[in-house]
Amino acid sequence: MAPPENFKPALIIVDLQEDFCPPNGSLAVPNGRDIIPTVNSLLNLPFALKIATKDWHPSDHISFAANHPGKQPFSDFATIINPNNPEEKYDSRLWPVHCVQNTPGAELISELDVGKVDKVIEKGQQKEVEMYSAFYDPLKSPRCSDSGLAKVLREERVTDVYCVGLAFDYCVKATAVDAGKEGFRTWVVREGTRGVDAEGWERVEGELKGEGVSCVDFGGEEVGWVRG
């Protein structure tokens, strides 16, 4: 099957950083390093644009359980309040300290073929706001943090976004959903991602499908469009 008309794909590698990978990452995603061969194979394909994203948190970030006395990572939550609109708020899961700016854990993993990445986008820099998506935070009235990713994709006239990276059920999911909302056909390559909660894979695939995002196989026709 031929690709869609005027097909111009981009690859987004979400947060493939040391702190998200075994064996030493502070928030290691189970089997997170297993995706490296797939991600590097995708980097060898003729995507119009290849972007890597990085969580780039200040040490006092609101998502760190250590910044909430008495609370524990994974099991406890914090209330995120829009700093520009105190009436907008939601609860967000707390995590171990991870991907602090200018620390080894925040670096892209050494096995990633970074020489083939066109651009690196940093996110999650505002201490009061959680930001899973590589596009922007989930606050809306008004939004607080925008990475500029949508603008970069539009400037290159991208039509399709392929997402891989870590973690499937959080930052990859949020990035893919927002890519779809921005008007891009969006695909998550299964072999190129892993989840924090592996048992939730089918649920997340269903949620993505409900948002118009498709999960596809590395050997499937959608990746074949990029191979040409």
Sequence and secondary structure as in RCSB ss.txt:
>XXXX:A:sequence
MAPPENFKPALIIVDLQEDFCPPNGSLAVPNGRDIIPTVNSLLNLPFALKIATKDWHPSDHISFAANHPGKQPFS
DFATIINPNNPEEKYDSRLWPVHCVQNTPGAELISELDVGKVDKVIEKGQQKEVEMYSAFYDPLKSPRCSDSGLA
KVLREERVTDVYCVGLAFDYCVKATAVDAGKEGFRTWVVREGTRGVDAEGWERVEGELKGEGVSCVDFGGEEVGW
VRG
>XXXX:A:secstr
    TT  EEEEEE  BGGGSTTT TT  TTGGGGHHHHHHHHTS  SEEEEEEE B TT TTBGGGSTT  TTT
 EEEEE TT TT EEEEE B S  BTTSGGGSB TTS GGG  EEEEE   TT    SSSB S  TT   B SHH
HHHHHTT  EEEEEEE IIIIIHHHHHHHHHTT EEEEEEEEEE SSGGGHHHHHHHHHHTT EEE TTSHHHHH
HH 
